[in-house]
């Protein structure tokens, strides 16, 4: 039983929650750029939260089921068709052997998650199936899906069909606010520079990928050019010599020597990763305490979303 | 020692501000102590030259509790003297054939190629950090006489196993990649092999020595010249 890739789209990668505990040998975490959509895809399907799904960036994925299964697509709105019939995202669908599942290009946002009941069955590398193309690690062979790839999964003929009511579907705005915990290196950024950073809008530049999103706007000056290389946490905002901030994402290098003005909240970084070049970003400072509360609230919300059953 | 909040689920512990074997040994000792103190709340640890990034599960604990436990764990730490670290020997075929920058580096340093090789292989290095790419170990400190700045234009392709110098650091490229370090030789030992256990022959804190080998020995050990 499997899904066969007919068209891989621009960039489709297999992702579980990510590869943790291996940064000591230089392995980054990978994992879904939008963890909320990834988690909901698996929850709707009744899967383990770490089950492997396809992260589809921008769209254009076409797969064919070789046996019966349940399938669900969450995340950025990429019109979903099963055998050329429009189908809702955020809803578990029964598919039969031979059915063709197609995702068009995103109408807003740019990352969607296609999962099947039981998850895709690929062997983990270093404890995870997360694909990190830069490291040539994870997924089927360390890279993006290719035409003809076969994604193994279990045959499933029965199961609960669930959906997320439309009023709960996320909205992928083109203008977002990133909550930022100001960094411990902020002493290297004058009060004026910090004020500049937090009071201007920045634009997502052309150089945005799974490693980091480069933002363009008023240059931020820093009184040092570099620091002794140190670990970089998820969401860290580096300020290189040209003063244009880079928000570091899932496939970032594990250590680096650029000064950091702060670290963005993961919940907001997920929204940033849904932006394409031209998207607008504002920064707002928050305390570690407020960040902690926000994470708990989001976790609570996610676990308590109503996912009603439907019958066909 | 300084401890700072680095993000929503990370704290940064500084054990010094410079590159030295003592500070590196402290980072090592702190990593072991923090691992024990945080137990299952710990998600990942990133040791580097003088710091330790500690990543925790923010839904299972919070930054106050983590900071408190980290402080306690490192307060009683014996940070004097060298911890017992492993010594690893890496064979290197030093030659202009494998080290495109060997002649230039010798010329700039006013040394013969033999002297450069001697200075590089007679120093004991320490693994200060691993990063940049899987298995890329930063080794220091290179003798000042053969320290060399990064190339103005990085190479598009540096082969796997290339032994290189940048400033007072040296490294063996774990995989083919672009790179701007000065190439002086080639090591037949795989620095990162996802199918091996462990995947890397070295870890942060290990001591490393380079042993000059002949072309024939290099090939015998599985080295590749392409």
Interface residues (C-beta under 8 A of the other chain):
Chain A: X20 X21 X22 X23 X24 X25 X26 X27 X29 X125 X126 X134 X135 X136 X137 X181 X183 X184 X228 X229 X230 X231 X232 X233 X234 X235 X236 X253 X254 X255 X256 X263 X265 X266 X288 X289 X291 X292 X295 X296 X299
Chain B: X4 X5 X6 X7 X8 X9 X10 X12 X17 X18 X19 X43 X44 X45 X46 X47 X48 X49 X50 X51 X52 X53 X55 X58 X59 X62 X63 X129 X130 X131 X132 X133 X134 X135 X136 X138 X175 X192 X194 X199 X200 X203 X204
